[in-house]
C-alpha cells in the first residue's frame, strides 16, 4: 500500500491516493461523478481503479461580484441552489444581487454541461453507489450543491471523495453524503492549490479528452 505524501504531485496522483481508499467498492455498482473542471482528472483515476463509468456533474460557485473567489453559494444542474447567509451578508449581497450572480453562473453551467455531455443525460443513479469527486474543498458549498443534486436521483449510497479538505468542511458535509473520504484534512487550509506541486487550470479540451478515454460508457445500465 502506498504511503500518503504531505503534498500531491498533481491531480492524477491525488486521484490514485483516493482510489486506494475506495478500493473496497470494487464489487459494488458504482458511478463516479466529477465536478468540473478540476475534479475530472482526480475522478478519472477512481473510475479506472473501480472500472466504473465516469461522467461530470454541472456545478458552479456563486462568487461575490467584486471578489469572485469569495463564494457565497453554489448552484448545480437540476435547479439546485445553496446560499450561505453569513457569507452573503459579509459580501453585502441582497437577494437581488445573488439572483443576478446566479443567472450569470447558470448560463455558464449550461454551457459547460452542453460542451461536456451534449444531449446525453446523466447515467442512471437510482439504487447505485455514487461517488462525487472534486480536487479539494474549502468551504464545501459547491460540494453541498452537488450532493443535493445527486440525492434527487435516489442513489443507494452517496460518497463524497476529495484529496484535501479542512475538518470543519468535512464534518458539515457528513449531513449531505453518507460518507466523506479525504486523504488530508489540515486544520488550516489556506488554498487547495497549495497542496499540489502542479495545479494547472484544467481546460474544456482536457475534460473532453478524459471523458473520451475513460468513459461515460455504462454497459451495465444502457440507455
Secondary structure, DSSP 8 states (H G I E B T S, - for coil): -----SSBSSHHHHHHHHHHHTGGGTTS-EEEEEETTTHHHHHHHHHHHHT-EEEEE-EEEEEETTEEEEEEEEEETTTEEEE-HHHHHHTT--HHHHHHHHHHHHHHHHHHHHHHHTT------TTSEEEEEES--SS-HHHHHHHHHHHTT--SEEEEEEEE--HHHHHHHTTTSSEEEEEE--S--S-SGGGBS------HHHHHHHHHHH----GGG--
